[in-house]
């Protein structure tokens, strides 16, 4: 029987593999670490039945949605190796080993995003578990995101679901604990605090493709890749309460398997406006925002099918 993602325990039972990964990333050049990751990924491929089953489920749904055209050459191992490289890149980003020339910013809404930050306007970012969602966060922390000042980032995420990895990140970046907020801790007072952060020109980040354990009964049902799935109502409601420039952001590797990865940042500003939204219209606009996010997510899933890292039955509760 499939479980919700938040009921799954961390796959890593001890911190040792993560500490080894941190040490490798600190000591060796990234291309060498990526080579070492290759055999490690093979063992994960052999012994993680859940990952194999869920990757195949996603690939089959994608093929159905695209009439058999995507992915062109489906490979479970390629996705697992891509995921392993993503973990390496996340650590590298937090310790400042991602070089500026390794990041490509697309000519989409990125300039609009930079302009808002430079002018002191806070922004709300929707990320996903497609690609490297840490890319924008780590670059903002280390002032490499195209502007001179450090812009504080508040990340709303299920901290307990990946506690070991989060603790490793805290050891790398002391500010990590201060900028991560668990959805279960959100109160009316927290909303006011987030609104103040936006007014102060800060960034608030949330994943739009994961429902919260606390509010798993409050979801938006909409079709994703042709089949109904659940998306977090609270995350999209938060966008309406903050009523600020809202973007869908993706950090994706040019190719799923690269010894020296080159990542691209894709930024799309939502056209759903909550500035003068009446309460009677709010739920409709929240749903429209969710549907717009899902359509954008679908597009990038078709472009980068091997960088989908939701290793659970994404459509189970939407049936």
ABEGO torsion letter per residue (X at the ends): XBBBAAABBBABABAAAAAAAAAAAAABBAAAAAAAAAAAAAAAAAABAAAAAAAAAAAAAAAAAAGGAOBABBBAAAAAAAAAAAAAAAAAAAAGABBAAABBBBBBAAAAAAAAAAAGBBBBBBBBABEBAAAAAAAAAAGAAGBABBBBBBBBBBAAABAAAAAAAAAABAAAAAABBBAAABBAAAAAAAAAAAAAGBBBBBBAABBBAAAAABBBBBBBGGBBBBBBAAAAAAAAAAGBBBBBBBBBBABABBABBBBBBBBBBBABBAAABBAAAAAAAAAAAAAAAAAAAAAAAAABAAABABBBBAAAAAX
